[in-house]
Amino acid sequence: MCVGLSAKVLKLDNDGAIVESMGAKRKISADLLEDLEPGDYVMVHAGAAIAKITSDDIEETDELFNELF
C-alpha cells in the first residue's frame, strides 16, 4: 500500500521545495512537477511531490488522517 501526504508548497529553490503538512515543514523533491508555485498544494510520496491537488483535496485527506489517528 502506498500512502501520500497532502502538503502546501511554502518555498521553491533549485534543490526542491519546502512544504508544510499537518504543521510539520520538510524539504522535498519537486523534480516531477512543472510550473509549481508557492501556495500550490501537492501530494507527497517518498519525499517527492507527485501531483498537484486542490485545497478541497487537502481538507478531505486531513479529515481522513484525523479519523485514523
N, CA, C and O atoms as CSV, one atom per row, in Angstrom:
chain,resi,resn,atom,element,x,y,z
A,1,MET,N,N,0.836,-1.171,0.000
A,1,MET,CA,C,0.000,0.000,0.000
A,1,MET,C,C,0.882,1.234,0.000
A,1,MET,O,O,1.879,1.286,0.720
A,2,CYS,N,N,0.527,2.224,-0.796
A,2,CYS,CA,C,1.249,3.493,-0.851
A,2,CYS,C,C,0.437,4.560,-0.136
A,2,CYS,O,O,-0.785,4.625,-0.264
A,3,VAL,N,N,1.130,5.383,0.607
A,3,VAL,CA,C,0.467,6.483,1.301
A,3,VAL,C,C,1.115,7.782,0.880
A,3,VAL,O,O,2.338,7.918,0.933
A,4,GLY,N,N,0.304,8.736,0.463
A,4,GLY,CA,C,0.793,10.063,0.132
A,4,GLY,C,C,0.238,11.058,1.126
A,4,GLY,O,O,-0.875,10.896,1.625
A,5,LEU,N,N,1.004,12.075,1.408
A,5,LEU,CA,C,0.561,13.141,2.297
A,5,LEU,C,C,0.286,14.399,1.492
A,5,LEU,O,O,1.041,14.732,0.578
A,6,SER,N,N,-0.774,15.090,1.821
A,6,SER,CA,C,-1.046,16.362,1.174
A,6,SER,C,C,-0.222,17.439,1.872
A,6,SER,O,O,-0.017,17.387,3.084
A,7,ALA,N,N,0.247,18.414,1.096
A,7,ALA,CA,C,1.101,19.459,1.653
A,7,ALA,C,C,0.957,20.742,0.840
A,7,ALA,O,O,0.590,20.719,-0.335
A,8,LYS,N,N,1.253,21.854,1.495
A,8,LYS,CA,C,1.247,23.163,0.838
A,8,LYS,C,C,2.687,23.586,0.573
A,8,LYS,O,O,3.538,23.503,1.458
A,9,VAL,N,N,2.952,24.037,-0.641
A,9,VAL,CA,C,4.289,24.494,-1.008
A,9,VAL,C,C,4.518,25.882,-0.402
A,9,VAL,O,O,3.759,26.818,-0.655
A,10,LEU,N,N,5.566,25.993,0.394
A,10,LEU,CA,C,5.907,27.276,1.013
A,10,LEU,C,C,6.964,28.026,0.226
A,10,LEU,O,O,6.892,29.245,0.077
A,11,LYS,N,N,7.963,27.278,-0.287
A,11,LYS,CA,C,9.112,27.910,-0.938
A,11,LYS,C,C,9.715,26.931,-1.938
A,11,LYS,O,O,9.737,25.722,-1.707
A,12,LEU,N,N,10.198,27.466,-3.041
A,12,LEU,CA,C,10.896,26.667,-4.045
A,12,LEU,C,C,12.328,27.161,-4.184
A,12,LEU,O,O,12.597,28.355,-4.057
A,13,ASP,N,N,13.244,26.236,-4.446
A,13,ASP,CA,C,14.611,26.608,-4.776
A,13,ASP,C,C,15.148,25.581,-5.763
A,13,ASP,O,O,14.410,24.695,-6.193
A,14,ASN,N,N,16.405,25.685,-6.124
A,14,ASN,CA,C,16.987,24.777,-7.118
A,14,ASN,C,C,17.041,23.331,-6.642
A,14,ASN,O,O,17.087,22.410,-7.457
A,15,ASP,N,N,17.036,23.129,-5.335
A,15,ASP,CA,C,17.144,21.784,-4.771
A,15,ASP,C,C,15.797,21.110,-4.526
A,15,ASP,O,O,15.763,19.915,-4.233
A,16,GLY,N,N,14.699,21.833,-4.636
A,16,GLY,CA,C,13.389,21.246,-4.365
A,16,GLY,C,C,12.431,22.259,-3.797
A,16,GLY,O,O,12.406,23.417,-4.216
A,17,ALA,N,N,11.634,21.814,-2.832
A,17,ALA,CA,C,10.613,22.679,-2.244
A,17,ALA,C,C,10.530,22.434,-0.745
A,17,ALA,O,O,10.808,21.340,-0.256
A,18,ILE,N,N,10.141,23.478,-0.036
A,18,ILE,CA,C,9.788,23.361,1.369
A,18,ILE,C,C,8.269,23.318,1.415
A,18,ILE,O,O,7.599,24.202,0.882
A,19,VAL,N,N,7.725,22.278,2.059
A,19,VAL,CA,C,6.285,22.130,2.162
A,19,VAL,C,C,5.880,22.020,3.624
A,19,VAL,O,O,6.698,21.712,4.491
A,20,GLU,N,N,4.603,22.276,3.880
A,20,GLU,CA,C,4.045,22.118,5.217
A,20,GLU,C,C,2.870,21.167,5.140
A,20,GLU,O,O,1.987,21.302,4.293
A,21,SER,N,N,2.878,20.200,6.046
A,21,SER,CA,C,1.796,19.229,6.127
A,21,SER,C,C,1.498,18.942,7.589
A,21,SER,O,O,2.383,18.525,8.335
A,22,MET,N,N,0.270,19.161,7.995
A,22,MET,CA,C,-0.165,18.909,9.372
A,22,MET,C,C,0.753,19.578,10.394
A,22,MET,O,O,1.044,19.005,11.444
A,23,GLY,N,N,1.206,20.792,10.082
A,23,GLY,CA,C,2.032,21.559,10.999
A,23,GLY,C,C,3.525,21.293,10.911
A,23,GLY,O,O,4.308,22.001,11.545
A,24,ALA,N,N,3.940,20.300,10.147
A,24,ALA,CA,C,5.362,19.975,10.006
A,24,ALA,C,C,5.879,20.475,8.668
A,24,ALA,O,O,5.219,20.328,7.640
A,25,LYS,N,N,7.068,21.068,8.693
A,25,LYS,CA,C,7.708,21.532,7.462
A,25,LYS,C,C,8.824,20.567,7.091
A,25,LYS,O,O,9.549,20.067,7.951
A,26,ARG,N,N,8.945,20.315,5.785
A,26,ARG,CA,C,10.018,19.429,5.320
A,26,ARG,C,C,10.422,19.802,3.912
A,26,ARG,O,O,9.661,20.424,3.171
A,27,LYS,N,N,11.635,19.409,3.556
A,27,LYS,CA,C,12.134,19.637,2.201
A,27,LYS,C,C,11.856,18.396,1.370
A,27,LYS,O,O,12.087,17.271,1.813
A,28,ILE,N,N,11.355,18.616,0.156
A,28,ILE,CA,C,11.030,17.511,-0.741
A,28,ILE,C,C,11.582,17.796,-2.136
A,28,ILE,O,O,11.979,18.920,-2.443
A,29,SER,N,N,11.599,16.774,-2.962
A,29,SER,CA,C,11.952,16.937,-4.364
A,29,SER,C,C,10.724,17.432,-5.125
A,29,SER,O,O,9.609,16.963,-4.895
A,30,ALA,N,N,10.938,18.379,-6.028
A,30,ALA,CA,C,9.858,18.885,-6.875
A,30,ALA,C,C,10.150,18.612,-8.343
A,30,ALA,O,O,9.555,19.233,-9.223
A,31,ASP,N,N,11.059,17.689,-8.607
A,31,ASP,CA,C,11.507,17.412,-9.974
A,31,ASP,C,C,10.427,16.832,-10.878
A,31,ASP,O,O,10.504,16.982,-12.098
A,32,LEU,N,N,9.430,16.180,-10.312
A,32,LEU,CA,C,8.412,15.519,-11.124
A,32,LEU,C,C,7.313,16.458,-11.629
A,32,LEU,O,O,6.542,16.092,-12.516
A,33,LEU,N,N,7.242,17.657,-11.070
A,33,LEU,CA,C,6.165,18.584,-11.434
A,33,LEU,C,C,6.716,19.857,-12.056
A,33,LEU,O,O,7.734,20.391,-11.616
A,34,GLU,N,N,6.029,20.332,-13.082
A,34,GLU,CA,C,6.383,21.601,-13.711
A,34,GLU,C,C,5.432,22.684,-13.225
A,34,GLU,O,O,4.334,22.391,-12.752
A,35,ASP,N,N,5.855,23.920,-13.343
A,35,ASP,CA,C,5.029,25.080,-13.011
A,35,ASP,C,C,4.527,25.077,-11.579
A,35,ASP,O,O,3.420,25.544,-11.312
A,36,LEU,N,N,5.321,24.562,-10.658
A,36,LEU,CA,C,4.959,24.578,-9.251
A,36,LEU,C,C,5.241,25.959,-8.681
A,36,LEU,O,O,6.285,26.549,-8.960
A,37,GLU,N,N,4.316,26.473,-7.885
A,37,GLU,CA,C,4.432,27.809,-7.302
A,37,GLU,C,C,4.197,27.728,-5.795
A,37,GLU,O,O,3.479,26.842,-5.331
A,38,PRO,N,N,4.800,28.654,-5.018
A,38,PRO,CA,C,4.441,28.736,-3.605
A,38,PRO,C,C,2.932,28.964,-3.487
A,38,PRO,O,O,2.345,29.749,-4.233
A,39,GLY,N,N,2.327,28.263,-2.538
A,39,GLY,CA,C,0.877,28.338,-2.356
A,39,GLY,C,C,0.141,27.172,-2.998
A,39,GLY,O,O,-1.014,26.910,-2.665
A,40,ASP,N,N,0.803,26.466,-3.921
A,40,ASP,CA,C,0.189,25.277,-4.527
A,40,ASP,C,C,0.100,24.163,-3.491
A,40,ASP,O,O,0.867,24.123,-2.529
A,41,TYR,N,N,-0.845,23.265,-3.708
A,41,TYR,CA,C,-0.979,22.070,-2.886
A,41,TYR,C,C,-0.510,20.872,-3.699
A,41,TYR,O,O,-0.780,20.771,-4.896
A,42,VAL,N,N,0.201,19.961,-3.027
A,42,VAL,CA,C,0.750,18.790,-3.709
A,42,VAL,C,C,0.516,17.537,-2.880
A,42,VAL,O,O,0.301,17.602,-1.670
A,43,MET,N,N,0.564,16.395,-3.558
A,43,MET,CA,C,0.586,15.100,-2.900
A,43,MET,C,C,2.046,14.668,-2.855
A,43,MET,O,O,2.735,14.678,-3.875
A,44,VAL,N,N,2.517,14.288,-1.662
A,44,VAL,CA,C,3.916,13.925,-1.454
A,44,VAL,C,C,4.008,12.440,-1.130
A,44,VAL,O,O,3.300,11.941,-0.255
A,45,HIS,N,N,4.881,11.743,-1.837
A,45,HIS,CA,C,5.131,10.323,-1.570
A,45,HIS,C,C,6.632,10.082,-1.666
A,45,HIS,O,O,7.273,10.495,-2.633
A,46,ALA,N,N,7.178,9.424,-0.680
A,46,ALA,CA,C,8.603,9.060,-0.655
A,46,ALA,C,C,9.505,10.273,-0.876
A,46,ALA,O,O,10.520,10.186,-1.567
A,47,GLY,N,N,9.122,11.413,-0.278
A,47,GLY,CA,C,9.961,12.593,-0.345
A,47,GLY,C,C,9.895,13.377,-1.633
A,47,GLY,O,O,10.745,14.230,-1.887
A,48,ALA,N,N,8.880,13.096,-2.463
A,48,ALA,CA,C,8.758,13.800,-3.742
A,48,ALA,C,C,7.309,14.228,-3.965
A,48,ALA,O,O,6.371,13.498,-3.645
A,49,ALA,N,N,7.149,15.427,-4.521
A,49,ALA,CA,C,5.817,15.881,-4.930
A,49,ALA,C,C,5.451,15.110,-6.187
A,49,ALA,O,O,6.167,15.167,-7.187
A,50,ILE,N,N,4.324,14.381,-6.138
A,50,ILE,CA,C,3.962,13.528,-7.269
A,50,ILE,C,C,2.764,14.051,-8.050
A,50,ILE,O,O,2.519,13.605,-9.171
A,51,ALA,N,N,2.001,15.006,-7.467
A,51,ALA,CA,C,0.842,15.551,-8.169
A,51,ALA,C,C,0.403,16.841,-7.508
A,51,ALA,O,O,0.518,16.999,-6.292
A,52,LYS,N,N,-0.102,17.765,-8.317
A,52,LYS,CA,C,-0.767,18.941,-7.770
A,52,LYS,C,C,-2.178,18.532,-7.374
A,52,LYS,O,O,-2.813,17.730,-8.058
A,53,ILE,N,N,-2.666,19.084,-6.270
A,53,ILE,CA,C,-4.024,18.811,-5.822
A,53,ILE,C,C,-4.696,20.123,-5.451
A,53,ILE,O,O,-4.055,21.174,-5.442
A,54,THR,N,N,-5.986,20.062,-5.147
A,54,THR,CA,C,-6.743,21.267,-4.794
A,54,THR,C,C,-6.854,21.401,-3.283
A,54,THR,O,O,-6.558,20.460,-2.546
A,55,SER,N,N,-7.280,22.565,-2.827
A,55,SER,CA,C,-7.486,22.770,-1.391
A,55,SER,C,C,-8.601,21.865,-0.879
A,55,SER,O,O,-8.587,21.485,0.291
A,56,ASP,N,N,-9.565,21.512,-1.726
A,56,ASP,CA,C,-10.616,20.567,-1.331
A,56,ASP,C,C,-10.013,19.195,-1.031
A,56,ASP,O,O,-10.429,18.524,-0.086
A,57,ASP,N,N,-9.034,18.779,-1.836
A,57,ASP,CA,C,-8.357,17.507,-1.596
A,57,ASP,C,C,-7.631,17.527,-0.255
A,57,ASP,O,O,-7.612,16.526,0.461
A,58,ILE,N,N,-7.038,18.659,0.081
A,58,ILE,CA,C,-6.329,18.813,1.365
A,58,ILE,C,C,-7.296,18.592,2.517
A,58,ILE,O,O,-7.003,17.833,3.440
A,59,GLU,N,N,-8.441,19.249,2.466
A,59,GLU,CA,C,-9.423,19.120,3.542
A,59,GLU,C,C,-9.874,17.670,3.700
A,59,GLU,O,O,-10.007,17.175,4.819
A,60,GLU,N,N,-10.105,16.997,2.584
A,60,GLU,CA,C,-10.562,15.613,2.629
A,60,GLU,C,C,-9.504,14.690,3.231
A,60,GLU,O,O,-9.824,13.854,4.077
A,61,THR,N,N,-8.247,14.834,2.804
A,61,THR,CA,C,-7.202,13.954,3.336
A,61,THR,C,C,-6.926,14.263,4.809
A,61,THR,O,O,-6.652,13.348,5.586
A,62,ASP,N,N,-6.996,15.549,5.206
A,62,ASP,CA,C,-6.804,15.897,6.618
A,62,ASP,C,C,-7.890,15.271,7.484
A,62,ASP,O,O,-7.611,14.778,8.577
A,63,GLU,N,N,-9.136,15.292,6.994
A,63,GLU,CA,C,-10.235,14.664,7.742
A,63,GLU,C,C,-10.001,13.170,7.904
A,63,GLU,O,O,-10.225,12.621,8.983
A,64,LEU,N,N,-9.553,12.507,6.841
A,64,LEU,CA,C,-9.293,11.076,6.901
A,64,LEU,C,C,-8.170,10.745,7.897
A,64,LEU,O,O,-8.287,9.794,8.671
A,65,PHE,N,N,-7.090,11.525,7.876
A,65,PHE,CA,C,-5.993,11.286,8.807
A,65,PHE,C,C,-6.434,11.534,10.242
A,65,PHE,O,O,-6.038,10.794,11.143
A,66,ASN,N,N,-7.245,12.561,10.470
A,66,ASN,CA,C,-7.733,12.840,11.815
A,66,ASN,C,C,-8.607,11.702,12.324
A,66,ASN,O,O,-8.562,11.382,13.512
A,67,GLU,N,N,-9.398,11.085,11.458
A,67,GLU,CA,C,-10.208,9.943,11.852
A,67,GLU,C,C,-9.342,8.733,12.202
A,67,GLU,O,O,-9.655,7.991,13.132
A,68,LEU,N,N,-8.261,8.537,11.461
A,68,LEU,CA,C,-7.379,7.409,11.716
A,68,LEU,C,C,-6.577,7.563,12.992
A,68,LEU,O,O,-6.334,6.583,13.696
A,69,PHE,N,N,-6.169,8.769,13.293
A,69,PHE,CA,C,-5.312,8.997,14.444
A,69,PHE,C,C,-6.036,9.782,15.485
A,69,PHE,O,O,-5.472,10.077,16.539
